[in-house]
Amino acid sequence: MAKQTLFQYAVLWHPNEQQSKDGAKSKILVNPTVILSTDMQKAQLTAAMSIPEDSRKEIDQIEIAVTPF
């Protein structure tokens, strides 16, 4: 079994240009979360799977931030 490493991820939503004009601001969809994963790609996949269902329709406005420890 491959050695696992700590990763931290968060999921952010950013408004498009029209939403920004209407006063919308970026928000955190998934608070920073610490996980164990064997590599960055698997950690990113885990983060992507945590995107709330109701936000998936605006996937082009979602940012996934992942960092290893």
N, C-alpha and C positions, 0 to 999 in steps of 0.2 A: 504494500500500500504506500502511495506517495505521501510524503510529509506535508501536513497541512500548515498553512500560515494564516495569521490574523489579517483580515481585511475590514475596512470600514466603508460603508456606502450610505448615500442619501439620494433621494429622488426629488427633483425640483421641477416646478412648472413655471414657464415664462409666458407672459401675455404676448399676443401678436400686436402688430402696429395699431390696429383699430381698438383692441382691448386696452392698450396703453393709453390711447387718447381718451377712452372712457373712464380712466382712472384705475384700471386693474394693475396690480403689482405682482411680482414673482412671489411664489409661496412654496413652502416645503410640503411635499406630498407624503414622503416617508422620512421620518426623523433619522438622524445618523444611527446606524445599526452596525454592530460588530459581529462578524461571522468568521468561521474557519472554512478555508477553501484551499484546494491544491494549486490553483493558479488564478491569474487575473481574469481570464476569459470566463471561468466558472463563477467567479465572484460577480462579474458583470451580469451574467445570466440570472443568477440568484436575485440581484437587484432589479433586473427587468421584470422578473416574475412577481415582484412585490408591488408593481405599479397598480394602484386601485383601479378596479374595473371601470368606474365612471369617468376616469381620466384618459383611458386608452384611445378614445376617439380624437384626442388632440395630441397624438404621439409625437408629432413634429415640434411640439412646444415643450417637450419633456427632456430634461437633462438628467443623466445618471452620473453621479460623481462617485468614483471608487478609488480607494487608496490602500496600499499595503502598509503594515506596521513594520 
